[in-house]
Amino acid sequence: MNKILVLLFLCCGTLMHAQLIKNGYSIKGVVEGDYSDYIYLRAYGSDYIKDSCLVVDKKFNFSGKLANAAQASLTLKPTSTVALFYLENSPIEITVATSVFKNGNEDINDIEIKKISGSKTQELMAEIDDYQKVIEKSSLSKEEKNKKIFKKYYESVTGNPDYPILDFLVVKSKKTGLLSVDQLKDLSAVVVKKKKKEIEKDSLIIRNNPKLSKKLAEGKQLENFTLPNQFGKKINISDFKGKFVLIEFWASWYKPTRVNNKELVKIYEKCKSKNFEIVSISIDTYDGNWKKALESDKLTWTNLIETGGWEGKVTKQFEIKGIPLNILIDKNGKIVAVNQRGDFLLEKLDYFLIVDSNK
């Protein structure tokens, strides 16, 4: 399934996009499976789109306008997995397969895109993804892989100037770490550039990111809470006073958070000796799947579980309605950052931990 967690957005206005915006997008969907409830569309970019429609006779339709091509998602009635694709202002046809699987005693609606046409951005990114997977699995040296992937990126960007695929390639390259800073600059030179401050302000969009509770605003003191770890021992967040703590909400059944765990492992290895700790809080309602995921993902830090799921005491306390979600608190329990990922999170940690070490 094409489900992934994070998106980098850069504004690149072109004549082609002006024409696409005028026409808008339309999505004609076909459902394979017994699903006959609402299907939900979200798009993440300069104009956040939130829409839904009822599946009737195994068909659904959406229409609207985008300022720029954006990553979008389709989900079913909660609780649901998510299928991601690239949406642009064009007529798009999608076929999705639906089914239901069990997570403990909970039924999870599953959605997968089986076929999609009409989105040039989707076609370009799918072609690049397929090529990169082949190269990454090959026996080539890291340097040879770098050259081939950079060439593919460069040819795709220069050969398709009317489509802002650079926006999505930058975040992909940051995740893999295969391209250098200079190579990214070369790619950026192909399209219209934004000032660094503008990019950093608008670039990081977290999937499934509803309005956060005022309790989680930067500068607020984090309210106290207690949850059990995998051994049944109750852990209070105040136990970590004196350390910088990254609190990460996730679930074993939600793939984007599992992918994010890989990045957290790298961050933990880099920062664990610097007065830093991670506290992961799963909203799994069945702890068996959670414990398997802890072992599989090699999560060696503090792991807690809220078996009440979305209706749990802690999720209700902080009005949490979307994952992944993280909260960085300082040594005194004050919130210093919310929903920071990748390089942005590392920059925050480097700053706070270096300042702390010099006190």
C-alpha positions as CSV (number, residue, x, y, z in Angstrom):
1,M,0.0,0.0,0.0
2,N,1.2,3.5,-0.8
3,K,1.0,4.9,2.8
4,I,3.6,7.1,4.0
5,L,3.8,9.7,6.9
6,V,5.4,13.1,5.8
7,L,5.2,16.0,2.9
8,L,7.5,18.9,1.9
9,F,5.6,21.7,0.0
10,L,7.3,24.3,-2.2
11,C,5.4,26.9,-4.2
12,C,6.2,26.9,-7.9
13,G,3.8,28.8,-10.0
14,T,3.8,28.1,-13.8
15,L,1.6,28.7,-16.8
16,M,0.5,25.1,-16.9
17,H,-0.6,25.3,-13.2
18,A,-2.6,28.4,-13.9
19,Q,-4.5,26.5,-16.5
20,L,-4.9,23.5,-14.2
21,I,-6.2,25.7,-11.4
22,K,-8.8,27.2,-13.7
23,N,-10.2,23.7,-14.5
24,G,-9.9,22.2,-11.0
25,Y,-9.8,18.5,-10.2
26,S,-12.4,15.8,-10.4
27,I,-12.1,12.3,-8.9
28,K,-14.2,9.5,-10.2
29,G,-13.8,6.5,-7.9
30,V,-14.8,2.8,-8.0
31,V,-14.8,0.6,-4.9
32,E,-13.9,-3.1,-5.0
33,G,-15.3,-4.7,-1.9
34,D,-18.4,-4.5,0.3
35,Y,-17.8,-1.0,1.6
36,S,-20.8,1.3,1.3
37,D,-20.3,4.1,3.8
38,Y,-18.5,7.4,3.6
39,I,-15.1,7.8,2.0
40,Y,-12.9,10.8,3.1
41,L,-10.5,12.9,1.0
42,R,-7.8,15.1,2.5
43,A,-5.1,17.1,0.7
44,Y,-2.1,18.7,2.3
45,G,-0.6,21.8,0.8
46,S,-1.1,25.6,0.6
47,D,-4.8,25.0,0.7
48,Y,-5.9,22.2,3.1
49,I,-8.7,20.2,1.6
50,K,-11.2,18.2,3.7
51,D,-14.1,16.5,1.9
52,S,-16.2,13.4,2.1
53,C,-18.9,11.6,0.1
54,L,-21.1,8.5,0.4
55,V,-20.2,5.4,-1.7
56,V,-23.2,4.6,-3.7
57,D,-23.4,1.5,-6.0
58,K,-19.6,1.1,-5.4
59,K,-18.9,4.6,-6.8
60,F,-17.8,7.9,-5.3
61,N,-16.9,11.4,-6.7
62,F,-15.0,14.5,-5.5
63,S,-14.3,17.8,-7.2
64,G,-12.6,21.1,-6.3
65,K,-9.5,23.3,-6.9
66,L,-5.9,23.3,-5.7
67,A,-3.4,26.0,-5.7
68,N,-0.6,23.5,-6.5
69,A,-0.4,19.7,-6.8
70,A,-0.4,18.1,-3.4
71,Q,-0.2,14.8,-1.6
72,A,-3.7,13.6,-0.7
73,S,-5.2,10.7,1.2
74,L,-8.3,8.5,1.0
75,T,-9.7,6.9,4.2
76,L,-12.8,5.0,5.1
77,K,-15.0,5.2,8.2
78,P,-12.9,5.2,11.3
79,T,-10.9,3.2,12.3
80,S,-9.3,3.1,8.9
81,T,-5.9,2.7,7.2
82,V,-4.9,5.4,4.7
83,A,-4.0,5.4,1.0
84,L,-1.9,8.2,-0.3
85,F,-1.6,9.6,-3.8
86,Y,-0.7,12.8,-5.7
87,L,-3.6,15.1,-6.5
88,E,-3.6,17.8,-9.1
89,N,-6.1,19.9,-11.0
90,S,-7.1,17.3,-13.6
91,P,-9.8,14.6,-14.2
92,I,-8.6,11.6,-12.1
93,E,-10.0,8.0,-12.0
94,I,-9.3,5.8,-9.1
95,T,-10.1,2.2,-8.2
96,V,-9.7,1.2,-4.6
97,A,-9.9,-2.2,-2.9
98,T,-11.6,-2.3,0.6
99,S,-11.6,-5.0,3.2
100,V,-11.7,-5.4,7.0
101,F,-9.1,-6.8,9.4
102,K,-9.0,-7.4,13.1
103,N,-6.8,-5.5,15.6
104,G,-7.6,-7.4,18.7
105,N,-11.3,-7.0,19.1
106,E,-11.5,-3.9,16.9
107,D,-12.5,-4.0,13.2
108,I,-10.2,-1.9,11.0
109,N,-11.4,-0.7,7.6
110,D,-8.5,-1.2,5.0
111,I,-8.2,0.8,1.8
112,E,-5.7,0.3,-1.0
113,I,-5.4,2.1,-4.4
114,K,-5.4,-0.6,-7.1
115,K,-5.4,1.7,-10.1
116,I,-5.1,5.4,-10.7
117,S,-5.0,7.5,-13.9
118,G,-5.2,11.2,-14.8
119,S,-2.6,12.6,-12.4
120,K,0.7,13.3,-14.2
121,T,2.3,14.0,-10.8
122,Q,1.2,10.6,-9.6
123,E,2.6,8.9,-12.7
124,L,6.0,10.7,-12.4
125,M,6.4,9.9,-8.7
126,A,5.4,6.3,-9.2
127,E,7.9,5.9,-12.0
128,I,10.6,7.5,-9.8
129,D,9.6,5.4,-6.8
130,D,9.9,2.1,-8.8
131,Y,13.2,3.1,-10.2
132,Q,14.7,4.1,-6.8
133,K,13.5,0.8,-5.2
134,V,15.4,-1.2,-7.8
135,I,18.6,0.9,-7.4
136,E,18.5,0.8,-3.6
137,K,18.1,-3.0,-3.7
138,S,21.0,-3.5,-6.2
139,S,24.5,-4.5,-5.3
140,L,25.9,-1.1,-6.5
141,S,28.1,0.9,-4.3
142,K,26.5,3.8,-2.4
143,E,28.3,6.3,-4.7
144,E,26.9,4.5,-7.8
145,K,23.4,4.5,-6.3
146,N,23.8,8.2,-5.6
147,K,24.7,9.0,-9.2
148,K,21.9,7.0,-10.7
149,I,19.2,8.3,-8.4
150,F,20.4,11.9,-8.7
151,K,20.3,11.5,-12.5
152,K,16.8,10.2,-12.4
153,Y,15.6,13.0,-10.1
154,Y,17.3,15.6,-12.3
155,E,15.9,14.2,-15.6
156,S,12.4,14.0,-14.1
157,V,12.5,17.6,-12.8
158,T,14.1,19.2,-15.9
159,G,11.9,17.1,-18.3
160,N,8.7,18.1,-16.5
161,P,9.0,21.8,-15.6
162,D,5.2,22.2,-15.4
163,Y,4.8,19.8,-12.5
164,P,6.2,20.6,-9.0
165,I,7.7,17.1,-8.4
166,L,10.8,18.7,-6.8
167,D,8.6,19.4,-3.8
168,F,8.1,15.7,-3.2
169,L,11.6,14.6,-4.3
170,V,13.3,16.8,-1.7
171,V,11.5,15.2,1.2
172,K,12.2,11.7,-0.4
173,S,15.9,12.4,-0.6
174,K,16.0,13.6,3.0
175,K,14.4,10.4,4.2
176,T,16.9,8.2,2.3
177,G,19.9,10.4,2.8
178,L,21.3,9.4,-0.6
179,L,21.7,12.9,-2.0
180,S,24.0,15.5,-0.8
181,V,23.1,19.1,0.1
182,D,24.8,20.3,-3.1
183,Q,22.8,17.9,-5.2
184,L,19.6,19.2,-3.6
185,K,20.7,22.7,-4.4
186,D,21.3,21.7,-8.1
187,L,17.7,20.3,-8.2
188,S,16.3,23.4,-6.6
189,A,18.0,25.6,-9.2
190,V,15.8,24.1,-11.9
191,V,12.6,25.7,-10.5
192,V,11.6,28.9,-8.8
193,K,13.2,29.2,-5.4
194,K,11.6,30.4,-2.2
195,K,13.5,32.2,0.6
196,K,14.7,29.8,3.3
197,K,12.4,31.3,5.9
198,E,9.4,30.8,3.7
199,I,10.3,27.2,3.0
200,E,10.9,26.4,6.7
201,K,7.6,28.0,7.6
202,D,5.4,26.1,5.2
203,S,7.3,23.0,4.4
204,L,6.6,20.4,7.0
205,I,3.0,19.1,6.9
206,I,2.1,16.1,9.2
207,R,-0.4,13.7,7.9
208,N,-3.6,13.6,9.9
209,N,-2.8,16.8,11.8
210,P,-6.0,18.3,13.2
211,K,-6.1,21.4,15.4
212,L,-4.2,20.8,18.6
213,S,-5.5,21.3,22.0
214,K,-4.4,24.6,23.7
215,K,-2.9,22.4,26.4
216,L,-0.2,21.4,23.9
217,A,0.8,25.0,22.9
218,E,4.5,25.8,23.1
219,G,5.4,27.5,26.4
220,K,2.7,25.6,28.3
221,Q,3.5,23.3,31.2
222,L,2.7,19.7,30.2
223,E,-0.1,18.3,32.5
224,N,0.9,15.2,34.4
225,F,-0.2,11.7,33.5
226,T,0.5,8.1,34.3
227,L,0.4,5.0,31.9
228,P,1.7,1.4,32.1
229,N,4.7,0.1,30.2
230,Q,5.0,-3.3,28.5
231,F,5.8,-4.9,31.9
232,G,2.7,-3.5,33.6
233,K,4.6,-1.0,35.6
234,K,2.9,2.5,35.9
235,I,5.2,5.3,34.7
236,N,4.5,9.0,35.5
237,I,5.8,11.6,33.0
238,S,7.1,13.6,36.0
239,D,9.6,10.7,36.6
240,F,11.6,12.2,33.7
241,K,12.0,15.7,35.3
242,G,15.6,16.9,34.6
243,K,15.7,15.5,31.1
244,F,14.5,16.7,27.7
245,V,11.8,14.3,26.7
246,L,10.2,13.6,23.3
247,I,6.7,12.2,23.8
248,E,5.6,10.3,20.7
249,F,2.0,9.1,20.1
250,W,1.7,6.2,17.7
251,A,0.0,2.8,17.0
252,S,1.3,-0.6,15.8
253,W,-1.5,-0.8,13.2
254,Y,-0.8,2.6,11.6
255,K,2.0,2.3,9.0
256,P,3.2,5.9,8.9
257,T,4.0,5.8,12.6
258,R,5.9,2.5,12.1
259,V,8.0,4.2,9.4
260,N,8.6,7.1,11.7
261,N,9.9,4.7,14.4
262,K,12.9,4.0,12.1
263,E,13.8,7.7,12.2
264,L,13.3,7.9,16.0
265,V,15.7,5.0,16.5
266,K,18.4,7.0,14.7
267,I,17.7,10.1,16.7
268,Y,17.7,8.2,20.0
269,E,21.1,6.7,19.2
270,K,22.5,10.1,18.5
271,C,21.0,11.9,21.5
272,K,20.4,9.4,24.3
273,S,23.7,10.2,26.0
274,K,22.8,13.9,26.2
275,N,20.2,14.1,28.9
276,F,17.5,13.1,26.4
277,E,14.8,10.4,26.5
278,I,11.9,9.3,24.2
279,V,8.6,8.2,25.7
280,S,6.4,6.5,23.1
281,I,2.7,6.2,23.8
282,S,0.8,3.6,21.8
283,I,-3.0,4.0,21.3
284,D,-3.3,0.2,20.5
285,T,-6.4,-1.3,22.1
286,Y,-4.7,-4.7,22.0
287,D,-1.3,-4.9,23.7
288,G,-0.3,-8.1,22.0
289,N,0.2,-6.3,18.6
290,W,1.9,-3.4,20.5
291,K,4.5,-5.7,22.2
292,K,5.3,-7.4,18.9
293,A,5.8,-4.0,17.3
294,L,8.2,-2.9,20.1
295,E,10.4,-5.9,19.4
296,S,10.1,-5.6,15.6
297,D,10.9,-1.9,15.5
298,K,13.7,-2.2,18.2
299,L,12.2,0.5,20.4
300,T,14.6,0.5,23.4
301,W,13.4,3.7,25.1
302,T,10.4,4.1,27.5
303,N,7.3,2.6,26.0
304,L,3.8,3.2,27.4
305,I,0.3,2.2,26.2
306,E,-3.1,3.8,26.3
307,T,-5.4,0.8,25.8
308,G,-8.4,3.1,25.7
309,G,-7.3,4.1,22.2
310,W,-8.9,7.3,21.0
311,E,-11.3,7.2,24.0
312,G,-8.5,6.7,26.5
313,K,-7.9,8.9,29.6
314,V,-4.7,10.4,28.2
315,T,-5.8,10.9,24.6
316,K,-8.9,12.6,25.9
317,Q,-6.9,14.6,28.4
318,F,-4.9,16.2,25.6
319,E,-7.7,16.0,23.0
320,I,-5.5,13.9,20.6
321,K,-7.3,13.1,17.4
322,G,-4.5,12.3,15.0
323,I,-1.2,10.4,14.9
324,P,1.7,10.6,14.5
325,L,2.0,13.4,17.1
326,N,5.0,14.4,19.2
327,I,5.6,16.8,22.0
328,L,9.1,17.9,23.1
329,I,9.4,19.1,26.8
330,D,12.3,20.6,28.6
331,K,13.9,19.5,31.9
332,N,11.1,21.3,33.8
333,G,8.2,19.8,31.8
334,K,7.6,22.9,29.7
335,I,6.5,22.3,26.1
336,V,9.2,23.6,23.7
337,A,8.2,22.1,20.4
338,V,5.2,20.2,18.9
339,N,5.1,18.0,15.8
340,Q,8.6,18.4,14.6
341,R,10.1,15.8,12.3
342,G,13.3,14.9,10.5
343,D,15.9,17.7,10.2
344,F,13.6,20.1,11.9
345,L,13.4,18.0,15.0
346,L,17.2,17.4,15.0
347,E,17.8,21.1,14.8
348,K,15.6,21.7,17.8
349,L,17.3,18.9,19.8
350,D,20.8,20.1,18.9
351,Y,19.9,23.6,20.0
352,F,18.3,22.7,23.3
353,L,20.8,19.9,24.2
354,I,23.9,22.1,23.4
355,V,22.5,25.0,25.4
356,D,21.8,22.7,28.3
357,S,25.3,21.2,28.2
358,N,26.9,24.6,28.4
359,K,24.9,25.7,31.5
